[in-house]
Amino acid sequence: MATPTTSRRERPAKRALSREWIIAETIEIMRAEGLEKATMRRVAQALDTGPASLYVYIANTAALHSAVLDELLGTLSAANATEGDCNERLEALLRQYANILFAYPGLARSALLIRPTGANAVLLYDRVLGLLLEGGVAVDRAAWG
């Protein structure tokens, strides 16, 4: 006996893809399965679409991992911005960053290769530079920080 087919019109519409949704789903896959499993194919499967559909939003797996790291950097707290001297604030900021990398070990390796350049990464770099300058580090040396 043949299985009945369902018209696409009778099924509920799929949620529209977005860069934010792709990144959020990738983070969930990383939490459950690790960074190695967070591939374009695996993310597409989780989103019930084909991998080619993701390339409209994300160039490749390295860009996906970079976007995920940038999203996670957005969770860094600015609460310590005024508590303690510049050394204590710098240490607290870098500790938060290290905690993200410890929570997602694969991202630590990726961060060395992909050099994150998203808005949250730039904000982190700016905060580190500002704290180094506030601490009296020479401008040319702080830039390397």
Secondary structure, DSSP 4 states (H G I P E B T S, - for coil): -PPPP--GGGSPPPPPP-HHHHHHHHHHHHHHH-GGG--HHHHHHHTTS-HHHHTTT-SSHHHHHHHHHHHHHTT---GGGSSS-HHHHHHHHHHHHHHHHHHSHHHHHHHHHH---SHHHHHHHHHHHHHHHHTT--HHHHHH-
